[in-house]
Amino acid sequence: MSIIGVIMSVYRNDRLSFVKAAVESILNQSVQEFDFYILLDGPIHDEVRSYLTSLSDGRINILDRTINKGLAVSLNELLTTVLSKDYEFIARMDADDISLPQRFERQIQFLKKYHDIDCVGTWAIEINADGSEYFRKQMPETHQGCLNLFRKRDCLIHPTVMFRRSYFDKAGLYPEDTYFGEDTMMWAQGFANNCKFSNIPEYLFKFRLDNEFFNRRRGWKHAKSIYTLRRRVNKMLGFGYKENISALLYAIAKLMPESILNCIYRIAR
């Protein structure tokens, strides 16, 4: 059996061209020994379904359901499947992003060298819907650096990560009781259960910002949810008033016009 299980969820808003780019970027990795699990989260575009179900690569496994249940439930269903097998590592992927060819190779090398690390991400090139470069996003290399940043915001780029299977023995599966931010709570559960994090300081991923990226991340509902989420994280990890103030400012930023949020997104990083 391959040592890597790759998990990806697809839903109704995923575009065929993006899904193709995502799938091909996994199939074209320099490391070829993996199994790729793709879950169809409820009704999806007919052309996307036709493409995915027509793929003849023996590494691809399609899981299908008729009801959309969201990303957290989908990831847990995928994890339940791969954790029932003997994979040493589990890699995340999103259906509109691109993994660069050396991603898996570099992450496996890293995890085999640093046995204390439970989850490793990478730096990412953020791209617009048309593929043009928007921003180069760097994340902390060390566990302590990840913890320091997590006092304010996420310290890993979710679809870039590769886990040891033992991570889930320590931290459990994704929480399913958040409006969004299942990745934030997953990192919080990891920190709370002594998991170790790191990021490889290389651009091994292209993270796509579609035309609605900032609009989906603003407004009262999102502001309230992010404040509630960060307060929950702060309480879980024993953070203090400074982190709560940071959470409030983070939420306020989500009430700004899209153009201002765009500027804050660039400057604050």
N, C-alpha and C positions, 0 to 999 in steps of 0.2 A: 504493500500500500504506500501511496505517496505520503510525505511527511506534512504536507500543507493542505488544509481545507479552506477554500476561498468562498466567502458568502456575499451575496448581493441580492437586494430586493428591487423589484421593478413595479411601478404603479401607473395609474392612468395618465398622468401628466408627462411621463417620460417619452421623449421624441426618438424616432427610429434612428436618425443620424447620430445622436448622442449615445444611444444604447449600443449601436454597432461599434463606435469608437471605443467605448468602455470595454466591451467584450473582447474586441480584437487586441486591445492593449494588454489584457490578461493572457490571452492565448499566445501572444508574441513575447512573453517574458523570456529572459535568458535562461531561467530555471524552468524547465518544462514539466517536471514531475509534481503535479498538484491535481486536485479535484475541485471543480468549480460548481458551486451550488447556487442556482438562481431561483428565487421565489417570485411567482407572479401574484402580487398582492391585490387580488380582486380583478375587476374588468380592466383591461388595458387595450390600447389601440390594436386593431386587427393586424396591421402591418408589423407591429412590434412582436405580437404573438407569433405570427407566421415566420418571422425571421428567427426568433429564438427556438421555436420547435423544429425548425428545419436544420438547425446546426447538427452536423454529424460527428463532431469531435467527441470521442468516448469519455473525455474528462468532464463533460458537461452533464449536470443532473438538474432537471427542471422539476420544481415543486409548484403545484398550481392549486389555487383556491378561488372560489367565486366571489367571496366577500372581502372588501378592503378593510383591513384591521390596523393599518398604520405601521410605521417603521419599527417601533420597539417590539411589537408583537411578532412582526415578520423576522426580525433579527433573532429573537428568542426561539422561534420555530426552526430557523436555520441552525442555530447553535445546538439545539436539542438533537438535530440530525447529525451534525458533525461530531459532537461530543460523544455520541454513541459508538463512534468509530475510533481508530487509534492514531489520529493525526497529532503530531507533536506541536504544530503551529496552526493558528487560524488567522487568516488575513481578511480584512474588510475591503469592500469596494462599493462605490456608488455608481448608479446606472447612467450618470451624465458626466463622469470624470474620466481621466486618462492616467493609467499607471505607466511610467516610463520603463523601458525594457529591463533595467538593472534593479528595479525596486525589490523584488523578492530575493534576488541573489544577495543584495547588500543587507537586507533585514535578517536573513538566515545566518549570514556570516556574523552579524552583530550579536544575535541571540546565542549563537554557539560559543562566542568569545566571552560574553558577559552573562554568566549564568544567573546572576542575581536580578537581572531585568526581566520583568514579567510582560511588559507591553512596550513596543517601540514604534514611534511614528517617524515621519520624515518632514523635511521642508517641502514647500509646494509653490509652484508657479500658478497664480490665479489668472484665469483667462475669461474673457467675455464670451457671450454666446457664439460669436463668429470665430472664436479661437485666438483672437488677438490677446496679447499679454496685458493684464491689468495691474498686477502687483506681485512682488516676490515675498512670500511670507516665510519668516524664520521663526522657529520655536526653540525653547530651551533644550540644551543637550543633556544636562544632568538631571537626576531625580530631584535634587534640591532646587534646581532652577525651575523644574516643572511645578513643584510645590509652591514656590514663591509666586509664580505667575498665576497659579490656580486660586490664589487669594483674591484675584480680581476677575479673571476670565479663564477660558479653557486653555489648557497647556499642550494639547495635541489636536491635530487636524484629523477628525474622526475617520474618514475613509482611507487615510494613509496607514492606519495602524496594523501591526501584526502582534497577536497575543501568543503567549505560551498557553497551552490548554489548562495548565495549573492555575492560571489567572482566575478562571471561573470557579474553581474549587474554593478559592480564597474570597472572591468578591461577589459571586453569584451572577445571575443573568441581568439583562437590562431591566430597569424599573418600567412598569407599564402605567404608572399613575401620574405622568407629567403631560402637560399640554404639548410641550416640545422639550428638547434638552435631555433626551434619554442618554446622550453621550456624556453630558456634564455630570449627570447622576452616576453614570458608570465609572467615571474617573473618581468621583467622590467616594463611591463604594470601594474602589481600589485603594485609595489613600487610607481610608478608614480601616482596611484589612491588611495593611502593610505590604501592598503590592508596590513594586518599583517601576518607575517610568523613565523613558529616555526618548530622544529624537536624534535621528542621524542627520548631521549637518550637510545634507546634500539635497538638491532639488530633484526628487525622484517621482514627482506627481504633478499633474495638472488638475487644478480644482476649478470647476466651471461656475461662474457667476452668471446666471441667466438674466434676462431683461427685468425680471420681477424680484431679483434677489433682495434688494433693499426695501422694496415696498412690502414684501412678505414679513420683514423683520422690524416693522414699526407699527405704531398705533397703541391704543389703550390696552387692548387685550394682551398684546405681546409685552408691553411694558410691565403690566401687573404680573404676568406669568414669570417674566425673567427676574423680577424683584422677589417674588415668592420662592422661585427656584434657588436663587443665590442665598437667600436667608436660610433656606433649608440646608444648603451645602455648608454655610458658615456654622450653623448649629451642630451639624454632624461632625465637623472636623475641629470644633472648638475655636474657630476664628472669633475675632472680637469686633469692637465698634467700628474700627477703621474699615474692615471688610464690609460691614453693613452699610456704611456711608458710600463706599465704592459701589455696592449693589444698587443703592438709590440713584446715584449718578448715572450708572449704566442704564437703569430703567428710564430715567428722564431723557436720556439721549434717544431712546426709542420713540419718543413723542415728537422729535424734530422732523421738519420736512425732509423728504428723500434726498434732496441736494446737499443739505447740511449733514445728514447721516452719512452720506457718501464721503464727505470731507473728514468727518470724525473717524470713520472706519480706516481711512488712510493714515491720519495723523496719530491716532491713539496707539498704533502698533509700532 
